[in-house]
Amino acid sequence: MEKRKDWFKNRGYIHFTNKTPLSQRKKILSYVEQPKIISRHSFSPLIFKEIKQRRFKESNFNGVLRRSHKKIKKNGNVESNIKIREILYATHIDAHIYSYYTQKIILPKYENYLLKYPELSKAITAYRQIETEDGLKFKNNTHFAKDVFSEIKKRQNCVAIVLDIKNFFPSLNHKKLKLAWAKILGHKSLPKDHYNIFKSATRFSYVKLNDLKTKNNHFDEKRLADNRKKGKDTFFLSIKELIDSDIIIHKNQKKDSKNNLQGIPQGLPISALLANIYMLSFDQVIIDILTKKHNVYYRRYSDDIVILCKKNQTDFVEEFLTNEIKKLDLEISEDKTEKILFKINNNRLQSYKINEDSSLLFNFPLNYLGFEFYGYQTLIKSKNLAQFYRNMKQSIARKHKRVDKIKEKDLVDTAPLFKGKIYRLYSFKGVKPRKIHVKGKNYTRKFRGNYLRYAYKASEELEAPEIKRQLKNHWKILQKTISKYDFSNS
């Protein structure tokens, strides 16, 4: 059986407090397991960074559907399809507190609550360790996708409604979160230690990562080296030094329509569990009303919701979901809502997109958890596959730049490409897990396999050999990309 998550994790990033190697586990444990200490603990500012994902999506341009990096909004304005994820991460000691309370205190109570309601437990899939039927490992997104696809095959004639909650983490109502948190603990209000953690996750402050790059848009390596000599592998020698510096410390400014603060940071070890707790009342009413009374199939993976129902139930189900989500001060993202009809056509299960005018678009798949389900076949999402090849080509291009610099510096005409890492990451040669010996270090690091390994395992789990066929040309594409550059051994 796979190991369950451990609350202690040695995080490698630089922050405002020192890193905590495994040797400090006992010391950290003696700190985080004392409620009185945690109730008085002063949480440090978070570090904020943005992850931008450029998306090539189908959009409506004056009645013409075409794929683009841009889209036209309902008001006629053109905007980019780039998705920006705001990630905030805590200092090492703060992260240990969040992780300990998540894994050791709150999560067991949450799981015990779900054990009382098996249908409810099945419906909530994200951020949990759910054992597979054989009890040998924990389920991942492939297993959850398979459950949904198998249910569609079983029902055959049904509609899959896919919904997404708009700005999920930044929109959580603090008062409702506090009440839901206390309910899971079995209290009317939060104990002092939990309340201190609650305040840190709602009234948080943060520093932008880019603001810490004070030397020509780079970190001040000389200053960091001086800090390390003084025993501080940190951006500043103390929080007071940060406060006294010119670096701006921002406060959470996200507010609802009533001017109340809302939202929690995405990136804290506790954030995912708090999001699940927040949605518990919604999950419960969907199971009690839609599932038990109307035979509706419901699954929620974080803010991604999928519903399976009869075609004549779609309007009722959509209205019910919209009304219930409003009770949590949340909103369904209309742009991401899709309805896919499945029915038998020429002796095979076929998918159709239901358009706004009720017309049907033939062979439009259900996109769920990285897979495209057509009824008669399952494929890896085309966007994910394109990202794999894009990463491959960008990696080789970067290596070519390095080789050019070596040729220029050493005044040589040829320089080789060291292909080991490229093959390990982007070819069938890296599918098998192995130990990697790191030069200059006295440890080995386990390589768990690459994206192809994930795809091959998904192909087997989903009983979809067509996924392997999607990747059959990966070696040719890799070699063709290498041959475009002037490597001496290409």
N, C-alpha and C positions, 0 to 999 in steps of 0.2 A: 504494500500500500504506500502511495506517495505520502511524504511528510506534510503535516499541516503547517501553515504559515507561522513563523516565529515572530514575536513582537520586536525582537532586537535585530537591527539591521545596521551594518557598517556602511554608512553613506559616504561616498567619495567626494562630494562637492565641497567647495569653500563657502563659508557663510560668516556669520558674526560671532559664532562660538566654535571652539575647537572640535575636530572630528573625534569620534569615540570608537576606537578599535575594539575588537572582541575581548581583549584583555581587561577592558573596563566594564564588562557586562554586570558583574556582581555589584560594583559600585553604583552603576546606573539603576540596577534593580532595587537596591536599598533606598534609593531616592524616590523612584516613581511609584513604589508600592505603599507610600505613606500619604494617606488622604490629607492630613493636616499640612504637610509640606506643599502638596500640589495646590491646595486651596489658597496658598500664599505665593505660589510661584509667579514670577514676573516673566511673561512671554515676550520674546524679542520680535522686532519687525520681520516680516516675511520678505523674500526676494521675488520680484515679479518679472516674468518674461513672457513673450508672445511666440507662439508657434504658428506660422502661416502655412496653410495648405492650399496650393493653387489647384483649382478643380476645373475639369473640362466636362461640362454638363450640357444636357439638352435643354434648350430654352426657346421660348416663343418670341420670334422677331416679326411683329406685324402679321401674325397669322401663319408664319412659316416656321416650322420646327427645325432647328439645326443645333449642332453641338458647338459650344463656344466657351471661352474663359470669362464671358460676360453674360449678363442677363438684363431683361427689361422688366422693371417693376411695374406694379399696377398703375402708378401715377405717371408712367411713361419715361421715367428717368432710367438711364443705363448705369449699372454698377458692376463691379468685379465679382466673380464667383469665389474669390479667395476666402477661405474659412480661417478665422483667427481664433485660436484657443488661448485663453489667458491662464497661465499656470503660475501658482504661487507656492513656494516651498519654504519649510521652516528650518530654523537652526537645528543642530544635531540633538541637543538635549530636549528641545520642544517636540521634535519629531518622535523621540522615544516615548515621551508622555502620551502623545496622541496615539501612537501605535500600541502601547501597553493597555491603555484604557479601551481601545478598540478591540484588541484580540482577547484580552483577559477578563474584561468586566462587562462591556456593553454587548458585544457580539454574542456571547453565550446566552444572555437573557433574550436577545432578539431571536436567536435560533430556537430556544425553548418555547417562545411564544408561537413561532411558526409550526412547531411540532404538533401543536393542538389542532391545527387546521391544514391537513395534508394538501388539499386543493390549492390553498393559498401559498403554501411552501413551493409547490410545483411551478406556480405562475411567476415567482420572483427569481430571476436567474443570474443577474449581474452581481459582482462583488461578493460572491459566496463560494464556499467549497462544498460542492454537491457531489457525492460519490456516484460513480457509474454503477450500472446494474450488477456488474461482477465484483464491485467493491475493491478493485485494484488501483483505481486512480480517481481523479476528480474531473468532472465535466468541464469542457471549454465551449467556446462559441460554436464549434463544429457540432457538438452533441446537441446543443440547444437549437441550432438550425435544423438538425435532423428530426428532432421532436416535432417541430412545426411542419416540416415538409411531409413527414409520415402521417400526421393528422389530416393534411390536405388530401393525400392519396386515399386515406380511409374514408373521408367524407365525399370526395370527388366533386360533387356539385356544391360549390361554396364560394364565398367572397372573402378574400384576405384584405383587411383594412390595416394599413401601416400608418402609424402616427408618430409624431416627434414633438416633445414638449419644448416650447420656445424658451431659450436662455434659461435652462434648467437650474444649474447651480447658482447663478447670480440672482435668481428670482425667488428663492426660498424665504418664506415669511418667518421672521425670527420668533415671534410669539408662538406660532403653530409648531415650529421646530422644538422649542423649549418644552411645550406640553407633551408632544409625542415622545421626546427623549425621557421625560419624567415617567410617562406611562410605562415605557419598556422596563424601566428600573423598578417599577412598582411603587412609585412615590407620587405625591400630589405636586411637589415642586422639586427642583434639582438640589441634591446635596451640595455643600459648599465647594468641594473639589471639582465636581462635574460642572457647577455653575461657572467656576473660573475658566474651565476649558471651553465652555459654551461662549463666554465673553470673548475669549481669544479667537474663536472661529467666526464671530459675527461682527465684533467691533475691532477688527484687525487693522494693523498698520503695515505698510510695506515700502520697500525701496526698489526702484526699477533697476534691473540688471545693467541696462545700458548706461545708467547714471554712474555706475561703479567703474566704467571704462573711461578713466580720466586721462589716459595718455594716447592721444590720436585714435580714439575709438577702440583702445585696447586697455587691458588691465595694467596697472602700474606694477610690473614684475619686480622692480627693485624694492619697492615698498613691501610687497608680499614676502620677498626673500628676507628683508630685515625683520619682519614680524615673526617669520619662522625661526630665525636665530634667537628670538626672545621667547620661543616656546609657544607662539600663537600662529597656527596655520589658518589665519582669518583675514578678512578685509581690513579690520580695525583691531587695535589692541584691546578695546573695551567698547561697550555700548555707549558710554559717555563720550568717547572719542568720535563715534558716529554722530551723536547728537550735536556735538560741537563743530562738526565739519560742515562743508557747504552742500552736502548731499541732502536732497529733499526727502523727508519721510512723509509719505502719503497716508491718508486715512480712507477706509472704506466709505465711498460716497454714493453707492447704489441705493436708490430710494424708490419706494412704491408710490402709487397715486396719492396716498395720504401723507407723503413726505416722511415715512418711517424707513429706517435703514432695513435693507434686505440683502439676501445672498450670503453664501459661504465660499471660501476660496476653493478652487479646484486644484488639487495637488497635495493636500494634506493627507496623512495616513488615515484620518478619521472621516474625511469628507464623503467618501462613497457610502459608508455605513449610515451616516446622518441622512444622506439623500434617500436611502432605502427606508429608514425609519419615518422620514417625513411623508413618504408615499403610502405608508401602511394603511391608513384609513381609506384611501382611494382603492388600493388593491383589494381590501376586504369587501367593500361595497360592490365592486365589479364581480367578484366571485359569488357573493351572496345573491345578487340580483341577476346579472347577465348569465353567469355560468350555470348556477343551480336551477334557475327558473326558466331560462331560455336556451339552454344547451349551447352557449357561446363559448368558444375556446379563447383563452386570454393568456398572453405571456408579456412580461415587461422586462427588458434588459436595459437598466438605467432609465434613460429618457426615451428609449425606443419601445413603442408599444405595437403589438400585432394582435389582431382580433380575427377569428374565423367564425363566420355566421352564414345564414341563408341569404340569398339575394334580396328577398323581401324584408329582411331585418335591417338592412344597411342604414337606412335613414334613422330608424329608431335607435340603433346602437351608436351612431355618430352623435346624435343629439344628447343621448344619455352620457357619453364620455365627456363631451364638451361641458355639460352642466356640472358634472362631478369634479372635473379638473379645475373649474372656476372656484369651487369651494375651497381649494387649496391656494387660491390666488395665483394660479398658473394658467398658461394659455397654450392651446394646440397650435403648432406652426402649420398654417394652411398650405404654404408653399411645398412642404415636405409630405403632405398627406396623399396617399395613393390607395386606390381600390383596384384590386386584381381579381377578376372572375376566373374560376377554374371550372371546366366542364369537359365531358367526353366528346371528342370530335374525331371521326374516322378511327374509332376503337383505341384512342389514346387520350390521356389527360392533357388538356391544352390550356394555356394561360392567355387572358385578354385584359388589357387595361380598360377600366371604365372611365371615360372622359367626363368632363363637367356637363356636356350636353347629352350624357347617357349613351353615346356611341361607343363602340368597342374597337380597340386597337389590337389586332391579331399578334400573337406571339410576343407579348410584352411581359417580361419576367417579374416575379416578386423578388425584390432586393432585400435581403435580410442577413445581417451579421457577416457581411463579406461574401455572400453567395447570391447567385441568380438562379431562381427556381422557375422552370418553364412548365412544370407538370410532368413532362416526359423525359426531361433531363435537368441536371444540376451543373452549373458552371461556377468557377471563381469569378467574382465581380470584375468586370473588364477594367474598371478604374484601378483596382488593386494590382492587376496584372501589368497594366501600363506603368504603374509606379515602380514595380519590380524592375522592369526593363530600363526605366528612366534612371533609377539608382545605379544600375549596372553601368550604363553608358557614362553617367557623370563621374563614377568612381574611376573608370579607365581614363577619362579626360583629365581628371585631377592628377593621376599618376603620370600621364604624359607631360603635364606642366612641370612636375618635379624632375622628370628625366631631362627635359630641356634645360632646366636650371643647372643640373649636374654637368651636362655637356658644355654649357657656357662657362661654368666655374672651372672645370678641370681641363677645358680646351680639348675635348675629345669629340670624335665624329659619331660614335655609336654608344648606346647605353641600353641595357636590357630592361625588360619589364619582369619584375619578380611576380610570377603568376600564382604562387601558392594561395595567398589571401583572396585574390580575385576568384579562383576556382572554388575555394572553400565557401565563399559567400554567394556565388551566382551560378554554380553548376551542380550537376549530379554528384561530382566528386566531394562535395561538402555536405551531402545529405546525412551521412553517418556521423553520429555524435562521437567525440574523441576528446582526449586531454591535449591541451596546448601548453607547451613549455615556453614561458616568457623569458627572453634573454635579459640577463642582468638582474633577474628577480629570482628569489629562492622558492617560488611556488608555481604550480601549474593551474591553468584555468580551463574549466570544462567548456568545450564548444558544443552547443546543444543541437546543431544542425541549422540549416538555412531555410529560406522561404519555400524552396522546392520540397524540403522534407515536410513542412507543414502542409503543402498542397497534396503531396502523395498520401499522407496520412488522412487528410480530409477526403480524398478520392476513395480510400478504402472504407472509412467510417460511413460515408454517405452512399456507398455502393454506386459510385459515379465514375466509371472509367473514362468518361469524356473529359474529366478534369486533367488527367494525365495527358490526354491528346492535346489539350490547350498548351501544354508546356513542351511538346515534343521537339520544337525547333529552338529551344533555348540555347543549346550548344552552338548551333550555326550562327545565331544572332550574336553570341558572345565572341566567337572567333572572327566574325565579320567586323565587329566593333573594334577589336584589337588590331586587326589588319589595316584599319583606317589611319593608324598612327605610325610614326617612324620609330618603332622599337627595333633594336638590332636582332631580337629573337622572336619577332612576331610572325 
